[in-house]
Amino acid sequence: MCGDVPGRLRRARETVGWDTPARFATSKLVTFLLRATTPRYTYTNIDKYTYTNDRRRIRTKELTMVDHLKVPSAEEHDDARQQAVRDTVAGVIADVRARGDVAVREYSEKFDSWSPERFRLSEEEIEKIVATVPEQAIADIRSVQDRVRRFAQAQKESLRDFEVETEPGVFLGQKNIPVASAGAYIPGGRYPLVASAHMTVLTAKVAGVERVTACTPPIRGEIPAATVAAMHLAGADEILLLGGTQAVAAMAVGTETIGKVDLLAGPGNAYVAEAKRQLFGEVGIDLFAGPTEVLVIADEHADPFVVAVDLLSQAEHGPDSPAVLITTSAQLARRVVELVDEILPGMPTADFAGAAWRDHGEVAVVENLDAAYALADRYASEHVQILTENPREALERMRNYGALFLGEGTCVSYGDKVIGTNHTLPTRGAAHYTGGLWVGKYLKTVTYQEVTDPASSAALGELCGRAARVEFFEGHARSGDVRAHKYAGAELPWAPAGI
């Protein structure tokens, strides 16, 4: 399939003077050297697991080939554009901080051509807007929110407060306390992302957040009625028709009419994501989010038509949305590429989906599912769809993903819109270190301690004195000394006379 691969690999080793076997070579060097003559093929290290007779698992490294049938055509980073976004966002935040509502109104007029008498909707206005939404749409919103609520409640119930007596009279405890207020950003722009209201507002209310401020922009000067209905039915305490950086900044720093929140949540465009990044620390955020991503792992049993449709279902999010297929079947890979080309022209969202597939679409053929799982873990994609004969195997084999979608009966669109799990998920490799938005993001896990037994306090005081002085923290040591003195009569050589 790729010519004299062993020969090229041997020559690559000779070129850099490796002494170790080729299968343990650094993958980046191998990739670079092989791509110099054969861009389509690369090698990557995967973890290989074997088991001993006593069921101990042994991990070794194995070099495996990846056949890239399709690679992205766009550069991953545009530094000039990103700097322009950063500068614009910083200016808006600073202006909103300095001039409050006046600045918010100016930017809303500038970016959205929207400058109502007030941005916050009254209860009467909300009722009138909700009344315009078709009954079936309201019923569907309620049905989806019921699913989201039940899953979020199950997440909350998986957490528990506890208190334990670790030694006589020493009580240590843990509590999960909701933040007092949260700002939920529900994107608009080209599409009214109704489902984001369920994921941000409803999850916060299940967590116990007292005040949830929800913002969404107008869409081409029109009120997104279904989104307003979803925010209202999810339990938002304040609903504002306001979008973009100015909305995020207003919720984070507070203005004359918009209350400051403790935490910001929700997806958004590059400007909203950058605003959350710059404001992190002043307020909490759910996670850093970028363009929607999908990665499909498929074996020879997968239906290529389903694979193609599912890749494009996520590519339509935007022209910068990566769509990746990793498969063990070259035949399936070629057929998927053909089907994508056949389906795309008829899609109403072909302008977005086509650009995403052209610039960020990838198709990789690997030798086996071990290699597929290992390569997918390196991507750490937002959505990972498993279309294999035994899809639940991925639960044990994979580590890095925002959410898994197991089997042909499940699709990423279910997670986006209706199934009940949260669709606000990590992108751009962030799944290496975090999961997505959930009830726990709105909770602060805090601890407390109480010592009621004098003897235990005295013993801790003596231990604290010694431990603190090792670090030259004399003040800390003396806090312990005082209790050892008070409860056990220990000497206080440093105390003033008469104490």
C-alpha positions in Angstrom: 0.0 0.0 0.0 2.9 2.4 0.6 5.8 0.9 -1.3 9.1 0.2 0.4 8.0 1.3 3.8 10.5 -0.8 5.8 13.3 0.4 3.6 12.4 4.0 4.0 12.1 3.6 7.7 15.5 1.9 7.9 17.0 4.8 5.9 15.3 7.3 8.2 16.9 5.6 11.2 20.3 5.7 9.5 19.9 9.4 8.6 19.4 10.4 12.3 21.6 7.8 13.8 19.1 6.0 15.9 20.4 3.1 18.0 17.0 1.9 19.1 14.7 -0.4 17.1 12.6 1.3 14.5 9.3 0.5 16.2 10.4 2.6 19.2 11.4 5.6 17.1 10.0 9.1 18.0 6.9 9.4 15.9 7.4 13.1 15.1 10.7 12.4 13.5 9.4 9.4 11.6 6.4 11.4 10.4 8.6 14.2 9.1 11.1 11.9 7.3 8.4 9.8 5.6 6.3 12.8 4.6 9.3 14.2 2.7 8.8 11.5 0.1 5.3 10.1 0.7 3.0 12.7 2.3 0.1 10.3 2.3 1.6 8.0 4.9 2.8 8.5 8.4 3.8 6.4 11.4 2.6 6.8 14.9 3.3 5.1 18.2 0.4 3.3 19.8 0.0 1.6 23.2 -0.2 -2.1 22.9 -1.6 -4.1 25.9 -0.9 -7.7 26.6 -1.8 -9.8 29.7 0.3 -12.2 31.8 -1.0 -15.5 33.2 -1.9 -13.8 36.4 -3.9 -11.1 34.5 -1.3 -8.3 35.0 -1.6 -5.8 32.1 1.7 -4.9 30.3 1.9 -1.8 28.1 4.4 -1.6 25.3 4.8 0.8 22.4 4.2 -0.3 18.8 4.8 1.7 15.6 1.9 1.5 13.2 1.2 3.0 9.8 -1.5 5.6 9.1 -2.8 6.1 5.5 -4.1 9.6 5.1 -6.6 9.4 2.3 -7.6 13.0 3.0 -5.8 15.7 4.9 -6.9 19.2 5.9 -6.1 21.9 3.3 -6.3 24.9 5.6 -3.6 26.1 8.0 -4.6 25.4 11.6 -3.7 28.8 12.9 -4.0 32.3 11.6 -2.0 34.4 14.0 -3.0 37.8 12.5 -6.7 37.0 12.7 -6.4 35.6 16.3 -4.6 38.7 17.4 -7.2 40.9 15.8 -9.9 39.0 17.8 -7.9 39.4 21.0 -7.5 43.1 20.5 -11.1 43.7 19.6 -12.4 41.7 22.6 -10.0 43.5 25.0 -11.2 46.8 23.8 -14.8 46.0 24.3 -14.3 44.6 27.8 -12.3 47.6 28.9 -15.0 49.9 27.5 -17.9 48.1 29.1 -15.9 48.1 32.4 -15.5 51.9 32.1 -18.8 53.1 30.6 -21.2 50.3 31.5 -24.6 50.4 29.9 -23.7 53.2 27.5 -20.9 51.1 26.0 -23.0 47.9 25.9 -25.7 49.8 23.9 -23.1 51.2 21.5 -21.6 47.8 20.7 -25.0 46.2 20.4 -26.0 48.8 17.8 -22.6 48.5 16.0 -22.5 44.7 15.8 -26.1 43.6 15.8 -28.0 46.8 14.8 -30.0 46.3 18.0 -30.7 49.1 20.5 -34.0 48.6 22.3 -35.2 50.7 25.2 -34.0 48.0 27.5 -32.2 44.7 26.9 -33.9 42.8 29.7 -37.3 41.3 28.8 -40.2 41.9 31.2 -42.4 39.0 32.3 -45.1 40.4 30.1 -42.8 40.5 27.1 -41.6 37.0 27.7 -45.2 35.7 27.9 -46.1 37.4 24.6 -43.0 36.0 22.9 -43.6 32.5 24.1 -47.2 32.7 22.9 -45.9 33.1 19.3 -44.0 29.8 19.4 -46.0 26.8 17.8 -47.5 24.4 20.3 -45.5 21.5 18.9 -42.2 23.4 19.3 -43.1 24.2 23.0 -44.0 20.5 23.5 -40.6 19.4 22.0 -38.8 21.9 24.2 -40.5 20.6 27.3 -39.7 17.0 26.2 -36.0 17.7 25.7 -35.7 19.7 28.9 -37.2 16.8 30.8 -34.4 14.6 29.5 -31.7 17.1 30.3 -33.2 17.7 33.8 -33.3 14.0 34.6 -29.7 13.4 33.5 -28.4 16.5 35.3 -30.3 15.4 38.5 -28.6 12.0 38.3 -25.3 13.8 38.0 -26.0 15.8 41.1 -27.1 12.8 43.0 -23.8 11.1 42.2 -22.2 13.8 44.4 -22.6 13.8 48.1 -21.7 15.9 51.1 -20.0 13.9 53.8 -18.4 14.2 57.2 -15.9 11.8 58.7 -14.3 11.5 62.2 -10.7 10.8 61.2 -9.5 10.5 64.9 -11.2 11.1 68.2 -12.9 14.5 68.1 -11.5 15.4 64.7 -14.2 16.0 62.1 -13.5 16.6 58.4 -16.2 17.3 56.0 -17.0 18.1 52.4 -19.9 20.2 50.9 -21.0 21.0 47.4 -22.2 24.5 47.3 -23.8 26.1 44.1 -22.4 29.4 43.0 -24.8 32.3 43.7 -25.2 33.5 40.2 -24.4 32.3 36.6 -24.4 33.9 33.2 -25.7 31.7 30.4 -24.8 32.7 26.8 -27.0 31.2 24.1 -25.6 31.8 20.7 -27.6 33.2 17.8 -26.0 34.5 14.7 -27.0 32.4 11.7 -28.9 29.8 13.7 -31.0 30.0 16.9 -29.3 27.5 19.1 -32.3 26.7 21.2 -30.7 23.6 22.8 -28.0 25.7 24.4 -30.6 27.1 26.7 -31.4 23.7 28.0 -27.7 22.9 28.5 -26.7 26.1 30.3 -29.8 27.5 32.1 -31.4 24.2 33.1 -28.2 22.6 34.3 -27.5 25.6 36.5 -30.9 25.5 38.0 -30.7 21.8 38.8 -27.3 22.6 40.5 -29.2 25.1 42.7 -27.9 28.4 41.3 -30.1 31.1 42.7 -29.8 33.7 39.9 -29.3 32.7 36.3 -28.9 35.5 33.7 -29.4 34.3 30.2 -28.3 36.3 27.1 -29.0 35.6 23.4 -28.6 38.0 20.5 -31.3 39.0 18.0 -31.1 37.2 14.7 -31.0 39.8 11.8 -33.0 42.2 13.9 -35.6 39.6 14.9 -36.4 38.1 18.4 -35.5 34.4 18.5 -38.8 33.4 20.0 -38.1 29.7 20.4 -34.8 30.4 22.2 -36.6 32.8 24.6 -39.2 30.2 25.3 -36.4 27.6 26.0 -34.6 30.0 28.4 -37.9 30.8 30.2 -39.0 27.2 30.5 -35.5 26.2 31.7 -35.9 28.6 34.6 -33.8 31.7 33.7 -34.3 34.5 36.2 -33.3 37.2 33.8 -33.5 37.1 30.0 -31.7 39.7 27.9 -31.8 40.1 24.1 -28.1 40.9 23.9 -25.2 39.1 22.2 -21.5 39.0 21.5 -18.6 40.2 23.5 -20.7 43.0 25.0 -23.1 40.5 26.6 -20.3 38.4 28.1 -18.5 41.4 29.4 -21.6 42.9 30.9 -22.4 39.8 32.8 -18.9 39.4 34.0 -18.1 42.9 35.2 -21.7 44.2 35.8 -23.3 47.4 34.6 -25.9 49.8 36.0 -28.7 47.4 34.8 -27.0 44.1 34.4 -25.9 42.2 37.5 -22.4 40.7 37.8 -22.3 36.9 37.8 -19.9 34.5 39.4 -19.6 32.1 36.5 -20.0 32.2 32.7 -21.2 29.2 30.7 -22.2 28.5 27.1 -20.7 28.2 23.6 -20.2 31.1 21.2 -18.2 32.4 18.3 -14.5 33.2 18.3 -15.2 36.6 20.0 -17.3 35.1 22.8 -14.8 32.4 23.4 -12.0 34.9 23.6 -14.0 37.1 26.0 -14.5 34.2 28.3 -10.7 33.5 28.1 -9.8 37.1 29.0 -12.4 37.3 31.8 -11.4 33.9 33.4 -10.1 34.6 36.9 -12.4 37.6 37.4 -15.2 35.1 37.0 -15.3 31.4 36.6 -16.1 29.8 33.2 -17.3 26.4 32.1 -14.5 25.7 29.7 -12.6 27.1 26.7 -14.6 26.2 23.6 -13.7 26.4 19.9 -15.3 25.2 16.6 -17.4 22.1 16.8 -15.5 18.8 16.1 -16.5 15.3 15.2 -14.4 12.2 14.9 -15.8 8.9 13.7 -14.1 5.5 14.3 -15.5 2.9 11.9 -14.6 -0.7 11.0 -15.6 -2.7 8.0 -19.0 -3.4 9.5 -20.0 0.3 9.4 -22.5 1.7 6.8 -20.5 4.2 4.7 -23.7 6.2 4.0 -24.4 6.7 7.7 -20.7 7.7 8.2 -20.9 10.3 5.5 -24.2 11.8 6.7 -22.9 11.9 10.3 -19.6 13.7 9.3 -21.6 16.3 7.4 -24.1 16.7 10.2 -21.4 18.3 12.3 -19.5 20.0 9.5 -22.5 22.3 8.9 -21.8 24.0 12.3 -19.3 26.2 10.5 -16.5 26.5 7.9 -13.9 25.8 10.6 -15.4 22.6 12.0 -13.1 19.6 11.8 -14.7 16.3 10.6 -12.4 13.3 10.9 -12.9 9.6 9.9 -10.5 7.0 11.3 -11.2 3.5 9.9 -9.7 0.1 9.5 -11.2 -0.3 6.1 -9.7 1.4 3.0 -12.8 0.4 1.0 -15.1 2.1 3.4 -12.9 5.2 3.5 -13.0 5.6 -0.3 -16.8 5.1 -0.4 -17.3 7.7 2.4 -15.3 10.3 0.5 -17.4 9.5 -2.6 -20.7 9.8 -0.7 -19.7 13.1 0.9 -19.1 14.5 -2.5 -22.5 13.2 -3.7 -24.5 14.5 -0.6 -22.9 17.9 -0.2 -24.4 19.7 -3.2 -28.0 19.1 -2.0 -27.4 20.3 1.6 -29.0 23.7 2.4 -26.0 24.3 4.6 -23.5 23.3 1.9 -21.7 26.7 2.2 -20.6 25.9 5.7 -20.4 22.1 5.5 -18.5 22.1 2.2 -15.9 24.6 3.4 -15.4 22.6 6.6 -15.0 19.3 4.8 -12.6 20.8 2.2 -10.4 22.7 4.7 -10.7 20.6 7.8 -11.9 17.2 6.8 -9.6 14.2 7.3 -9.8 10.5 6.5 -7.2 8.1 7.9 -6.9 4.3 7.4 -5.2 2.4 10.2 -4.2 -1.3 10.5 -6.6 -2.2 13.4 -8.8 -0.8 16.1 -6.0 -0.6 18.6 -4.4 2.0 16.2 -7.8 3.7 15.7 -8.4 4.2 19.4 -4.8 5.4 20.0 -4.9 7.9 17.1 -8.4 9.1 18.2 -7.0 9.7 21.7 -4.4 12.0 20.3 -7.0 14.1 18.6 -9.0 14.3 21.9 -12.0 15.4 19.8 -15.2 17.0 21.1 -17.5 14.3 19.7 -16.3 10.8 19.1 -18.7 8.4 17.3 -18.0 4.7 17.4 -19.4 2.7 14.4 -17.8 -0.7 15.0 -19.0 -4.2 15.6 -18.4 -3.8 19.3 -18.8 -0.1 20.1 -18.8 -0.4 23.9 -15.2 -1.6 23.7 -14.3 2.1 23.3 -15.4 2.8 26.9 -12.5 0.8 28.1 -10.0 1.6 25.3 -10.3 5.4 25.0 -9.3 8.2 27.4 -9.6 11.6 25.6 -12.9 12.8 24.3 -15.7 15.2 25.1 -18.5 12.7 24.6 -18.8 9.2 23.1 -21.6 8.1 20.9 -21.7 4.3 20.7 -23.2 2.4 17.8 -25.2 3.1 14.7 -28.4 3.8 16.7 -26.7 6.8 18.4 -25.6 9.9 16.6 -23.9 13.1 17.6 -27.0 15.1 16.7 -28.9 13.4 19.5 -26.4 14.7 21.9 -26.5 18.2 20.4 -30.3 18.5 20.5 -32.4 15.9 22.4 -30.9 13.0 24.3 -30.2 14.6 27.6 -26.5 14.8 28.0 -24.9 18.2 27.8 -23.6 19.4 24.5 -21.2 22.1 25.8 -18.0 20.1 25.4 -14.2 20.6 25.2 -12.6 21.3 21.8 -9.1 22.0 20.4 -7.6 19.1 22.4 -9.0 20.3 25.8 -10.4 16.8 26.3 -6.9 15.8 27.3 -7.6 17.5 30.7 -11.3 18.2 31.1 -14.8 17.0 30.4 -17.7 19.2 29.3 -20.3 21.3 31.1 -22.2 19.4 33.8 -23.9 20.1 37.2 -20.6 20.0 38.9 -19.3 23.0 37.0 -21.9 25.1 38.9 -20.8 23.7 42.3 -17.9 24.5 44.5 -16.6 21.5 46.4 -15.4 22.9 49.7 -14.1 21.4 52.9 -14.5 22.1 56.6 -12.9 20.9 59.8 -13.6 20.9 63.5 -11.6 19.6 66.5 -13.7 19.1 69.6 -11.4 16.8 71.6 -8.7 18.7 73.7 -6.2 15.9 73.6 -6.5 15.6 69.8 -6.1 19.3 69.4 -3.0 19.3 71.6 -1.4 16.5 69.6 -2.1 18.3 66.4 -0.7 21.4 67.8 2.6 19.8 68.6 2.7 18.2 65.2 1.9 21.5 63.5 4.6 23.3 65.4 7.3 20.8 64.2 5.9 20.7 60.6 5.7 24.5 60.3 9.2 25.1 61.6 10.7 22.7 59.0 9.3 25.3 56.5 10.4 28.3 58.6 6.8 29.4 59.2 7.1 30.5 62.8 3.6 32.1 62.9 2.0 28.9 61.8 4.0 27.0 64.4 2.9 29.3 67.2 -0.8 28.7 66.4 -0.2 25.0 67.0 1.9 25.8 70.1 -0.9 27.7 71.7 -3.3 24.8 71.6 -0.6 22.3 72.8 -0.1 24.7 75.7 -3.7 25.3 76.5 -4.9 21.7 76.2 -1.8 19.7 77.4 0.3 22.2 79.3 3.2 22.4 76.8 5.7 25.2 77.3 5.6 28.4 75.3 9.2 29.7 75.4 8.4 32.4 72.9 5.4 33.8 74.8 5.6 37.3 76.4 6.0 37.3 80.2 2.8 37.1 82.1 0.9 35.0 79.5 
